[in-house]
Structure formats: structure tokens, C-alpha cells
């Protein structure tokens, strides 16, 4: 049976329009459905449960951009290490990058999830405790990931309204 046929699109209005436009513009294989969120490195796709699965649908955006943060690290894009197994230092590093990238993208789009990034990041910082540069390196990689994603953002309609801002 075709799994894609089982995916029901979320009701209109649960995904912020600029977020939806950005996700579409990336060209990522982005699937909505299932019970858990993940980036599949082998198939190079992102899967995220529908917004309705979240206690507060606004929090869906954090998860979506976290997983797209992982997507940016694929070899043909920003080429980060995706080989670490759960609990390893390289896995912890990648989780920090994805979580910060998700936070950066949400902030850039003016989306304020109620889910706190700090608790999640704290658990991965434990793994990297002896590496005092881990946060700086992760933030740098996360900034690159967020910039990569935001580079796909179509121009905002409201910036076009009212004429050009270019000097004559």
C-alpha cells in the first residue's frame, strides 16, 4: 500500500504560511504523518507528525525546523557528520546543531514555540561536558544550517507592497 496515500494534510491555518512556504521552497522531501519526527539519512527525507498531534500546534514548527536542520547536514548540502549512534558525542553534537538551527529559523520567522529548547539542549550538553568549545562549534554550525534554510525563503509579500526600496 502507498504510504503517501495515508498522509492526511493538516487543517488550514495550523502551519504558519511563511513556514509552509519555506519548507516547500527547500525542495526537501518533507512528509507529514506518523507518530514521531525524524530525519532519515538513507532516504534523505524528513517526517513529522501533523500539527494536531502536538498539544499546542505552534510547537510543530520547532520540530519541523529541527528535522530540517538535520536535513541541511546531508553530504550534498552542508556535509556534517551523521554517523553517530544515539548517545555518542557526534550524535549529541548533531542534536545541538539541529535544535539551535530550529530555534534560529523559528526566531527569524517570528514563530515563538512554547516548547523550551533549553531542556533538550541541556541533555546533549551533558554528553559534551568536557568539550568547552562544543556550544560555540554547534552554534556556528547551527547558524550555517539556519542560513542555508532561510536562503530558500521566498521574499515576503509585505516587503514588495509599497514600491521598491532601491535608490533611483
C-alpha atoms as a printed R data frame, in Angstrom:
    type eleno elety resid chain resno      x      y      z
1   ATOM     1    CA   UNK     A     1  0.000  0.000  0.000
2   ATOM     2    CA   UNK     A     2  1.213  3.507 -0.780
3   ATOM     3    CA   UNK     A     3  2.220  5.170  2.483
4   ATOM     4    CA   UNK     A     4  1.888  8.641  0.937
5   ATOM     5    CA   UNK     A     5 -1.816  7.958  0.334
6   ATOM     6    CA   UNK     A     6 -2.277  7.568  4.108
7   ATOM     7    CA   UNK     A     7 -0.925 11.034  4.862
8   ATOM     8    CA   UNK     A     8 -3.745 13.467  5.557
9   ATOM     9    CA   UNK     A     9 -2.845 17.132  5.108
10  ATOM    10    CA   UNK     A    10 -3.195 19.232  8.256
11  ATOM    11    CA   UNK     A    11 -6.186 21.570  8.526
12  ATOM    12    CA   UNK     A    12 -5.516 25.018  7.045
13  ATOM    13    CA   UNK     A    13 -4.118 27.563  9.463
14  ATOM    14    CA   UNK     A    14 -2.125 25.163 11.662
15  ATOM    15    CA   UNK     A    15  1.114 25.785  9.794
16  ATOM    16    CA   UNK     A    16  2.339 29.374  9.651
17  ATOM    17    CA   UNK     A    17  2.232 30.477  5.982
18  ATOM    18    CA   UNK     A    18  5.865 31.644  5.859
19  ATOM    19    CA   UNK     A    19  6.981 28.374  7.463
20  ATOM    20    CA   UNK     A    20  4.942 26.407  4.941
21  ATOM    21    CA   UNK     A    21  6.411 28.466  2.083
22  ATOM    22    CA   UNK     A    22  9.955 27.961  3.381
23  ATOM    23    CA   UNK     A    23  9.516 24.199  3.790
24  ATOM    24    CA   UNK     A    24  8.156 23.942  0.237
25  ATOM    25    CA   UNK     A    25 10.927 26.170 -1.149
26  ATOM    26    CA   UNK     A    26 13.714 23.981  0.291
27  ATOM    27    CA   UNK     A    27 12.698 21.192 -2.056
28  ATOM    28    CA   UNK     A    28 13.212 18.756  0.830
29  ATOM    29    CA   UNK     A    29 11.242 15.510  0.766
30  ATOM    30    CA   UNK     A    30  9.113 16.609  3.728
31  ATOM    31    CA   UNK     A    31  6.401 14.209  4.895
32  ATOM    32    CA   UNK     A    32  3.665 14.953  7.410
33  ATOM    33    CA   UNK     A    33  2.314 11.913  9.226
34  ATOM    34    CA   UNK     A    34  3.186  9.149 11.616
35  ATOM    35    CA   UNK     A    35  3.749  9.362 15.340
36  ATOM    36    CA   UNK     A    36  7.351 10.551 15.551
37  ATOM    37    CA   UNK     A    37  9.606 13.136 13.972
38  ATOM    38    CA   UNK     A    38 12.879 12.157 12.346
39  ATOM    39    CA   UNK     A    39 15.287 12.780  9.504
40  ATOM    40    CA   UNK     A    40 16.019  9.634  7.506
41  ATOM    41    CA   UNK     A    41 19.641  9.895  6.347
42  ATOM    42    CA   UNK     A    42 19.417  6.922  3.964
43  ATOM    43    CA   UNK     A    43 16.262  8.094  2.189
44  ATOM    44    CA   UNK     A    44 17.099 11.799  2.677
45  ATOM    45    CA   UNK     A    45 13.623 12.704  3.901
46  ATOM    46    CA   UNK     A    46 12.047 14.396  6.898
47  ATOM    47    CA   UNK     A    47  8.931 13.049  8.574
48  ATOM    48    CA   UNK     A    48  6.985 14.996 11.186
49  ATOM    49    CA   UNK     A    49  3.632 14.149 12.803
50  ATOM    50    CA   UNK     A    50  0.791 16.531 11.874
51  ATOM    51    CA   UNK     A    51  0.415 19.772 13.886
52  ATOM    52    CA   UNK     A    52 -2.743 18.371 15.503
53  ATOM    53    CA   UNK     A    53 -0.568 15.724 17.201
54  ATOM    54    CA   UNK     A    54  1.033 18.473 19.291
55  ATOM    55    CA   UNK     A    55 -0.602 19.759 22.458
56  ATOM    56    CA   UNK     A    56 -0.039 23.233 21.014
57  ATOM    57    CA   UNK     A    57  0.199 23.170 17.202
58  ATOM    58    CA   UNK     A    58  2.641 26.138 17.213
59  ATOM    59    CA   UNK     A    59  5.231 23.708 18.625
60  ATOM    60    CA   UNK     A    60  5.068 21.697 15.395
61  ATOM    61    CA   UNK     A    61  7.230 24.374 13.765
62  ATOM    62    CA   UNK     A    62 10.104 23.847 16.203
63  ATOM    63    CA   UNK     A    63 10.100 20.152 15.417
64  ATOM    64    CA   UNK     A    64  9.790 20.674 11.656
65  ATOM    65    CA   UNK     A    65 12.759 23.054 11.556
66  ATOM    66    CA   UNK     A    66 14.776 20.855 13.945
67  ATOM    67    CA   UNK     A    67 14.412 17.966 11.490
68  ATOM    68    CA   UNK     A    68 15.170 20.236  8.527
69  ATOM    69    CA   UNK     A    69 18.240 21.314 10.499
70  ATOM    70    CA   UNK     A    70 19.381 17.671 10.308
71  ATOM    71    CA   UNK     A    71 18.479 17.652  6.589
72  ATOM    72    CA   UNK     A    72 20.929 20.533  5.934
73  ATOM    73    CA   UNK     A    73 23.811 18.354  7.141
74  ATOM    74    CA   UNK     A    74 23.464 15.777  4.346
75  ATOM    75    CA   UNK     A    75 26.626 15.296  2.243
76  ATOM    76    CA   UNK     A    76 25.314 17.192 -0.808
77  ATOM    77    CA   UNK     A    77 24.362 20.161  1.387
78  ATOM    78    CA   UNK     A    78 26.456 21.249  4.428
79  ATOM    79    CA   UNK     A    79 28.085 17.826  4.897
80  ATOM    80    CA   UNK     A    80 28.008 17.339  8.687
81  ATOM    81    CA   UNK     A    81 28.739 14.026 10.394
82  ATOM    82    CA   UNK     A    82 25.527 11.974 10.601
83  ATOM    83    CA   UNK     A    83 27.228  8.687 11.522
84  ATOM    84    CA   UNK     A    84 26.965  8.861 15.312
85  ATOM    85    CA   UNK     A    85 24.721  6.469 17.196
86  ATOM    86    CA   UNK     A    86 22.339  7.642 19.914
87  ATOM    87    CA   UNK     A    87 24.286  8.762 22.995
88  ATOM    88    CA   UNK     A    88 27.600  9.269 21.175
89  ATOM    89    CA   UNK     A    89 29.423 12.597 21.087
90  ATOM    90    CA   UNK     A    90 28.901 13.060 17.342
91  ATOM    91    CA   UNK     A    91 25.165 12.354 17.785
92  ATOM    92    CA   UNK     A    92 24.999 14.858 20.650
93  ATOM    93    CA   UNK     A    93 26.801 17.448 18.511
94  ATOM    94    CA   UNK     A    94 24.346 16.986 15.646
95  ATOM    95    CA   UNK     A    95 21.363 17.208 18.020
96  ATOM    96    CA   UNK     A    96 22.686 20.508 19.387
97  ATOM    97    CA   UNK     A    97 23.136 21.838 15.851
98  ATOM    98    CA   UNK     A    98 19.631 20.800 14.770
99  ATOM    99    CA   UNK     A    99 17.963 22.158 17.902
100 ATOM   100    CA   UNK     A   100 19.727 25.517 17.646
101 ATOM   101    CA   UNK     A   101 19.094 25.725 13.888
102 ATOM   102    CA   UNK     A   102 15.388 25.098 14.557
103 ATOM   103    CA   UNK     A   103 15.362 27.832 17.198
104 ATOM   104    CA   UNK     A   104 17.177 30.266 14.872
105 ATOM   105    CA   UNK     A   105 14.773 29.615 11.969
106 ATOM   106    CA   UNK     A   106 11.705 29.958 14.211
107 ATOM   107    CA   UNK     A   107 13.084 33.238 15.592
108 ATOM   108    CA   UNK     A   108 13.766 34.542 12.077
109 ATOM   109    CA   UNK     A   109 10.190 33.745 11.054
110 ATOM   110    CA   UNK     A   110  8.737 35.311 14.210
111 ATOM   111    CA   UNK     A   111  7.423 31.947 15.422
112 ATOM   112    CA   UNK     A   112  7.575 31.542 19.196
113 ATOM   113    CA   UNK     A   113  7.039 27.926 20.249
114 ATOM   114    CA   UNK     A   114  6.065 27.279 23.852
115 ATOM   115    CA   UNK     A   115  8.304 24.212 23.926
116 ATOM   116    CA   UNK     A   116 11.571 25.093 25.569
117 ATOM   117    CA   UNK     A   117 14.777 24.322 23.724
118 ATOM   118    CA   UNK     A   118 16.869 24.577 26.910
119 ATOM   119    CA   UNK     A   119 15.792 21.250 28.456
120 ATOM   120    CA   UNK     A   120 16.539 19.370 25.269
121 ATOM   121    CA   UNK     A   121 19.862 21.105 24.691
122 ATOM   122    CA   UNK     A   122 20.838 20.514 28.320
123 ATOM   123    CA   UNK     A   123 20.643 16.755 27.910
124 ATOM   124    CA   UNK     A   124 23.067 16.861 24.980
125 ATOM   125    CA   UNK     A   125 25.420 19.281 26.729
126 ATOM   126    CA   UNK     A   126 25.893 16.603 29.396
127 ATOM   127    CA   UNK     A   127 27.419 14.328 26.745
128 ATOM   128    CA   UNK     A   128 29.744 17.115 25.626
129 ATOM   129    CA   UNK     A   129 30.569 18.422 29.122
130 ATOM   130    CA   UNK     A   130 34.348 18.071 28.827
131 ATOM   131    CA   UNK     A   131 34.385 19.924 25.487
132 ATOM   132    CA   UNK     A   132 34.170 23.613 26.385
133 ATOM   133    CA   UNK     A   133 34.059 24.635 22.705
134 ATOM   134    CA   UNK     A   134 31.135 22.317 21.851
135 ATOM   135    CA   UNK     A   135 28.491 25.018 22.193
136 ATOM   136    CA   UNK     A   136 30.455 27.531 20.132
137 ATOM   137    CA   UNK     A   137 31.061 24.988 17.359
138 ATOM   138    CA   UNK     A   138 27.447 23.811 17.457
139 ATOM   139    CA   UNK     A   139 26.133 27.387 17.363
140 ATOM   140    CA   UNK     A   140 28.363 28.159 14.384
141 ATOM   141    CA   UNK     A   141 27.171 25.043 12.527
142 ATOM   142    CA   UNK     A   142 23.562 25.823 13.533
143 ATOM   143    CA   UNK     A   143 23.900 29.357 12.199
144 ATOM   144    CA   UNK     A   144 25.141 27.964  8.869
145 ATOM   145    CA   UNK     A   145 22.235 25.467  8.832
146 ATOM   146    CA   UNK     A   146 19.674 28.187  9.607
147 ATOM   147    CA   UNK     A   147 21.166 30.493  6.955
148 ATOM   148    CA   UNK     A   148 21.074 27.609  4.457
149 ATOM   149    CA   UNK     A   149 17.373 27.018  5.163
150 ATOM   150    CA   UNK     A   150 16.448 30.710  5.278
151 ATOM   151    CA   UNK     A   151 18.212 31.200  1.946
152 ATOM   152    CA   UNK     A   152 15.248 29.391  0.373
153 ATOM   153    CA   UNK     A   153 12.721 31.809  1.891
154 ATOM   154    CA   UNK     A   154 10.620 33.466 -0.784
155 ATOM   155    CA   UNK     A   155 10.563 37.266 -0.475
156 ATOM   156    CA   UNK     A   156  7.884 38.420  1.948
157 ATOM   157    CA   UNK     A   157  4.858 39.815  0.165
158 ATOM   158    CA   UNK     A   158  4.648 42.737  2.574
159 ATOM   159    CA   UNK     A   159  8.184 43.831  1.635
160 ATOM   160    CA   UNK     A   160  7.111 44.110 -2.005
161 ATOM   161    CA   UNK     A   161  3.992 46.172 -1.281
162 ATOM   162    CA   UNK     A   162  4.566 49.910 -1.367
163 ATOM   163    CA   UNK     A   163  7.116 50.002 -4.163
164 ATOM   164    CA   UNK     A   164 10.806 49.342 -4.426
165 ATOM   165    CA   UNK     A   165 13.220 50.463 -1.739
166 ATOM   166    CA   UNK     A   166 16.121 50.729 -4.174
167 ATOM   167    CA   UNK     A   167 17.737 54.091 -4.776
168 ATOM   168    CA   UNK     A   168 16.989 55.657 -8.156
